Amino acid sequence: QPSASSTGASSSSGSAHNRQHNQGNQERKYTVEQKAAVLRIRRCSPTAFYEILELQKTCTDAEIKKAYRKQSLLTHPDKNGHEHADEAFKMVARAFSVLGDKEKRDKFDRFGTDPDNRFASAGGGAGGAAGNPFAGFGRRAASGGAGGPGFGGGGMWEEEISPEEMFQRFFGGGGFNVNGFGGAAFDAGPQFFFNLGGPGVRVHQFGGARPRGRPRNPTQPGQPEEEPSIFNTLIGLLPILLLFIFPILSSLFADSGPKLPTIIVDNPEPPYTMQRMMPQTSTRYFLDPKEVAGWTTQKLNQLDKQAEVQFVNNLGTKCEQERANRAKLEDEAQGWFKADPAKMAIAQAYPMPACQRLRSMNVRI
């Protein structure tokens, strides 16, 4: 059993593994009062939460906070060098996490088991909690202090709270330091801690009134969800409706002019015997008289222009194809080292009637 003046260099090497709060401090001193507090708490059952905090079942919330303040200061490993101070500190934090939460305290008073221990709640009794006195604390990285995803359930305590974080938040968030216990009054209204680890952001409140939870949906519990209105549905479908309706309306109201009948250029072929003339290129074309029976002069004049545009466009498409074919033949005639005269001659003599027709009509190509 170490004395009050024992140091961390003594034979109790296990305390260095149990306590990661004060690794840089080699002196492991503690007072008689601190030693007595640790030994008393360690003799308690892990679920004897009232006994751990030296409280009666009729205690008030203020008395619970006062008791936690006293016991946490006595057992905090940064000030208490006893080899079992870390375990005692966890037991104090666990007791406060249950008794400090109204809902959990009610469950504990009713059933006598740890409200966060699912095995005890399922009928295992206090024996399941006795096997793991810190069932409410999950695992956590060593640099983050002992404990892990803290207390389940609702109320004041949320998940991801370690005993060290509870202590720091309880004493005002940074008011405590290793050289002395300071900080603001522990009941100075609600304080919040933001945990950015894991998916999303968790907000934890210590002290003060219970916060209002963010509703999962805009409707109140027990009220039926509002049915989407026809107007909102139409607004949501508006982009799709415009995508399909706008082209249809454009085609209906567009002024496409008279429908272009079948035409034959240059030479008539029965029944296309009615001759017309294209206005710019003076090209003759022929129609079936039955297809344009009853057409007015203005409508026929418009047909002349449309026929000419269609004819020139067709020649342009054919000319581009002729050019591409000729260029391909020229590339094949080049060879790896020198051009093949025979193939080059074939490429140069490749017929291009469409291009020649456009040149004869003074159409720029």
C-alpha positions, 0 to 999 in steps of 0.5 A: 500500500503506497504512502502519502509521499510515494512517487510514480517511480514506485513499484506500482507500474499498473497505475500508469496504465490505468491513469492517462490524465497526468503522464507528464507528472512523475509525483503521485501524491495524495492526501489522507482524505483523498485516499479514504475517498478512493477506498470508500468508493471502491468498496461500493457496488458499481450500481450503488449510485447513491452510496458512491455519492454519499446521498439518500434516495430523497436527495434533491438535484442540487444535492446531487450536483454538490455531491458530484462536485465534492467527490469528483474533486477528491478522486480526479486523477490529476490531483489524486495520485492513488493507484485506484483514483482513476477507477473511483473517478469513473464510478463517481462520474457514472453515478452522477450520469444516472442520478443527474438525469431525471429519466434515468434516475426514475428507472434506477429507483424503480428497478434498482439496475443500471438504466443503460445496461440492456442486459440488466434491463432484460432481466439480468439484474444487477449482476450484469452491471457488476461484471462491468462497472463502467458499462455506460462508458464506451471505448475512447482513444487514449489521448481523449481520456478514459471512457468513450461514447458516454451515456445512452438515453435522453435527458441531460446526457447524450452519447460520446461523453467521457468522465473527463469531459463530464468533469470539464463541462461541469466545472465551466469548460476550462475552469479546471486546471492541473495546478488547482481546481477553479472555474465558474459556479457549477449551476450557472445555467446550461453549458454546451459541448460540441463533438465533431467526431463521427457522422454529423455534429453532436451537441451535449448540454450540462446543467440548466433546463433540459433543451428542446430537441430538434423535431424529426419532422415539422408535424407535432407528435400525434398529428397527421402529416400534411398531404401535399397539395395539387399546386405543390405537385404541379410546381414540382412537375413544371420543369418536366411539363415545359420540357415536353410541351414547349417543343410541341407548341413551337411546332404547332404555331411555327410558320413553316409555309406551304408543304414542299411537294416532290420536285425533279431537277433539270429534266421532266419525268412523268408525272412531273411535267409542270416546269418551274424556275428557281429564282437565284440559280435559274435552275429548272425543276418540275412538279406533278400538276396534281400536287399543286392544283389550286395553289396561288401565284404567291404560294408557287413563288414561295415554293420556288425559293424553298425548292432552291434552298433544298436543292443547294443544301443537297448539293452542298452535302454531296460536295462535302462527301466528295471532298472527304473521299478525295482527301482519303485517296490522297492520304493513301497515295502519300505512302510512308516515304514518298507519294505513289504517282499512280494512286495520286493520279487516281485521287486527282481525277476523282469525280466531284459532280456536286462541287462542280455544279455548285461552282457553275451556279456561282455558289461559294463552297 
